[in-house]
Amino acid sequence: MTTLVTGSRGKVGSALLTLLHQQGLPVRAASASPGDLSTPAGVETVRCALDDPSTFRAALDSVTSVFLYAEPAQIDTFVAEAHAAGVEHIVLLSSSAVMAPDAADNPIAASHLAVEQCLAAGPLEATLLRPGAFAGNALQWAGALRSTGVVELPYPDSHGDPIHEHDIARVASAVLTRPGLRGGTHHLTGPQSLTFAEQIATVARAAGRRTPVDIRTVTREEWQKSVSAYLPGEFAQALLDYWASTDGSPAVLTRTVEELTGCPARPFAEWAEEHADAFRAERAA
């Protein structure tokens, strides 16, 4: 009853590997670069690039369940190979972005939606996990907090629902190991609606910063220019539009993590304490 965990280098995938291994369950760690994996002792590793069908058959051999990242490039082939291999259940790491009315035209949501639709039309039982913002997204501010202490944002009062990546892994473990939870669609959030400014203040406190972070509001154009070297324009525009829609509007929260795992979702402050070193100033502030 082996579970294949794709994307095992990611925060969610690696945490899920550990949870399943601790329960004594057979698990196989998959990655496009398995040599870079750091897995618990005794966990098998395999190459599985979700955009390369030649890697699917060996990765899926003797597998009964899959934790799947939402890569649409070869999803039809992956599902066909999984079915042929005898896979019974796929748990998809999707996104709450698919719940937006414009999901099919949104570059952030569209890839997740395409995979969801393929699974819905396919022969395998699928469980869809739709988390909101990962708590780890806050690491985008680490460099600024370590150096200048100045963070530039177009919408500092935009709300999010940051969820600890380990909580997503706990939910994935639950639906993979409890047959009664199979087949559902689950919207996952953290326990608080927090603005970007509140998240920044939280990580600054965790890092022991003695002076407030200088949060400067910039225009959409200024922010997009600042990220143009690594973020394509269409994705930047999609993010800006989303942040504008949530500016001053608290996020809708769920208790799904607690309902499925029996434990409440962890507050963002807990994630911040765990990652405080990433935000510590290079000089005392």
FENSULDA-V178398 format. One record per helix or strand of 2 or more residues. SS is the DSSP state (helix for helix, strand for strand). FROM is the first residue (numbers start at 1). LEN is the number of residues. Records with the same first field share a line. If there is no record, write none. Layout:
SS = FROM-LEN / FROM-LEN
This chain:
strand = 2-4 / 27-5 / 44-4 / 63-7 / 89-5 / 125-7 / 150-4 / 158-3 / 185-4 / 194-2 / 214-4
helix = 11-12 / 34-3 / 53-8 / 75-11 / 96-4 / 103-3 / 107-15 / 135-12 / 165-13 / 179-3 / 196-11 / 220-8 / 233-13 / 256-6 / 268-7 / 276-4
